Amino acid sequence: MMSSGQGFKLSERLRMVADLAGTDISSLADVGCDHGWLGISLLLDGHAAHVIGMDLREGPLSHARENAFACGLESDRFETRLSDGLDRLAPGEADVIVMAGMGGVLMCGLLSRGIETARAAKRLVLSPQSHIEEVRAFLAAEGFVITDERMCRESGKYYTVMCVSPGGAAYTLKDEELFFGPVLIKKGEPLFLEYVRGMRDKARKRLSEIRKGSEKNSCKEEYFERILRGAEKVQKPAGLANTGSLTERKDGWHGQQL
């Protein structure tokens, strides 16, 4: 991974995260920062004045400090904290909070435990690896407004990045919005519609397997029925309800983990 003037380049997914984080950041907290490249890039590009790299393990934090130092960044601009989620971040300490590369269930748990800190931020940038519908449901229940959503495909896998802001009152999302994203649905971009077709086909396949199996699983059946209904609702306005299955690539079709 190497930068503009410093020899490293962010992945497409991290570039989307950086774009949604903004260019006027006073202090950014990167929860699960890994080797720190996101924060380092934002500092070097002048988009952030201060970054707090946070991780549950000392190993990644050590690498992040080494990388920051190699790029000429001192600890007063790029600091690291050993922290389980938002535990060591005080409310108002970061105006932007990033959580990327973790499962949706874990993300909901960390946000719930640090809800006051999350609510005190100007915006959150979230990219769950799985169970994205649970993250969207949590955000709606806690009154966070989804202001933007973007999607990319990297190494055969689709990634969604969301930008959300504390909004106040709780609200509800329809199933198609939970599984596919209210902003992404409105945008209707080709990559997103390809993803929806793939999820539709995957849901149909899983439902067929469940219904043919000797042991019935009503919870799983209902889950995939919700995905299928949601996908079909998204496709109808786009005129894609009767299109054929997504052509499988050589490396197979990969959606976000169900």
Residue pairs with C-beta under 8 A, 6 or more apart in sequence:
1 8
1 9
1 10
1 11
1 14
1 35
1 37
2 8
2 9
3 9
3 10
3 40
3 41
3 44
3 71
4 41
4 44
4 45
5 44
6 40
6 44
6 71
6 72
8 37
8 40
8 41
10 18
10 37
10 38
10 41
11 154
12 152
12 154
13 100
13 127
13 152
13 154
13 159
13 161
14 37
14 38
14 41
14 100
16 127
16 150
16 152
16 159
16 161
17 38
17 98
17 100
17 125
17 127
17 161
18 38
18 41
18 42
18 45
18 47
19 150
20 123
20 125
20 148
20 150
20 161
20 162
20 163
21 28
21 38
21 42
21 47
21 48
21 96
21 98
21 123
21 125
22 47
22 96
22 123
23 46
23 47
24 47
25 42
25 47
25 48
25 49
25 95
25 96
26 48
26 49
26 50
26 95
27 48
27 49
27 50
27 51
27 52
27 93
27 94
27 95
27 96
28 39
28 42
28 48
28 50
28 51
28 52
28 94
28 95
28 96
28 97
28 98
29 51
29 52
29 54
29 86
29 89
29 93
29 94
29 96
29 97
29 98
30 36
30 38
30 39
30 51
30 52
30 53
30 54
30 98
31 54
31 83
31 85
31 86
31 89
31 97
31 98
31 99
31 110
32 54
32 55
32 56
32 99
32 100
32 101
32 102
33 39
33 53
33 54
33 55
33 60
33 61
33 64
33 80
34 55
34 60
34 63
34 64
34 101
35 60
35 63
35 64
35 67
36 51
36 53
36 60
36 63
36 64
36 65
36 67
36 68
36 78
36 80
37 67
38 98
38 100
39 48
39 51
39 52
39 53
39 64
39 68
39 78
40 51
40 64
40 67
40 68
40 71
40 73
40 78
42 48
42 51
43 49
43 51
43 68
43 73
43 77
43 78
44 71
44 73
48 96
49 77
50 76
50 77
50 78
50 79
51 77
51 78
51 79
52 79
52 80
52 81
52 89
52 93
52 94
53 61
53 64
53 68
53 78
53 79
53 80
53 81
54 80
54 81
54 82
54 83
54 85
54 86
54 88
54 89
55 61
55 64
55 80
55 82
55 83
56 82
56 83
56 84
56 85
57 82
58 82
61 80
61 81
61 82
64 78
64 80
65 75
65 78
65 80
68 75
68 78
81 88
81 89
82 88
83 89
84 110
85 109
85 110
85 111
85 113
85 114
86 97
86 110
86 111
86 113
86 114
86 117
86 118
87 113
87 114
89 97
89 114
89 117
90 117
91 116
91 117
91 119
91 120
92 120
93 117
94 117
94 121
95 121
95 122
95 123
96 121
96 122
96 123
96 124
96 125
97 117
97 118
97 121
97 123
97 124
97 125
98 124
98 125
98 126
99 107
99 110
99 111
99 124
99 125
99 126
99 127
99 128
100 125
100 126
100 127
100 161
101 127
101 129
102 110
102 128
102 129
103 128
103 129
103 130
103 131
103 257
104 128
104 129
104 130
104 131
104 132
104 133
104 134
104 135
105 130
105 131
105 134
107 126
107 128
107 135
108 134
108 135
108 138
111 118
111 138
111 142
112 138
115 142
118 124
118 144
118 166
119 142
119 166
120 166
121 166
122 165
123 147
123 163
123 164
123 165
124 144
124 163
124 164
124 165
125 161
125 162
125 163
125 164
126 135
126 161
126 162
126 164
127 159
127 160
127 161
127 162
128 135
128 160
128 256
129 256
129 257
130 256
130 257
130 258
131 257
132 160
132 179
132 181
132 256
133 178
133 179
135 162
136 146
136 162
136 173
136 177
136 178
136 181
137 173
137 178
139 146
139 162
139 164
140 170
140 171
140 172
140 173
141 170
142 170
143 166
143 167
143 168
143 169
143 170
143 171
144 164
144 165
144 166
144 167
145 164
145 165
145 166
145 167
146 162
146 163
146 164
146 181
146 182
146 183
147 163
147 164
147 165
147 183
148 162
148 163
148 183
149 160
149 161
149 162
149 163
149 181
149 182
149 183
149 184
149 187
150 160
150 161
150 184
151 158
151 159
151 160
151 161
151 184
151 189
151 191
151 192
151 195
152 158
152 159
152 161
152 191
153 159
153 191
156 249
156 251
156 252
156 253
156 254
157 254
157 255
157 256
158 191
158 195
158 198
158 254
158 255
158 256
159 256
160 181
160 184
160 256
162 181
162 183
173 182
174 230
174 233
175 226
175 229
175 230
175 233
176 185
176 229
176 230
176 231
176 233
176 234
177 185
178 230
179 199
179 226
179 227
179 230
179 231
180 192
180 195
180 196
180 199
180 230
180 231
180 234
184 192
185 234
188 237
188 238
193 234
193 235
193 238
193 240
194 246
195 255
196 231
196 234
196 235
196 240
197 231
197 235
197 240
197 243
197 245
197 246
198 246
198 253
198 255
199 227
199 231
199 255
200 227
200 228
200 231
200 232
200 235
201 245
201 246
201 253
202 227
202 253
202 255
202 258
203 224
203 225
203 227
203 228
203 231
204 228
206 220
206 224
206 258
207 221
207 224
207 225
207 228
210 216
210 217
210 220
210 221
210 224
211 221
223 258
224 258
227 258
232 241
235 241
235 243
246 253
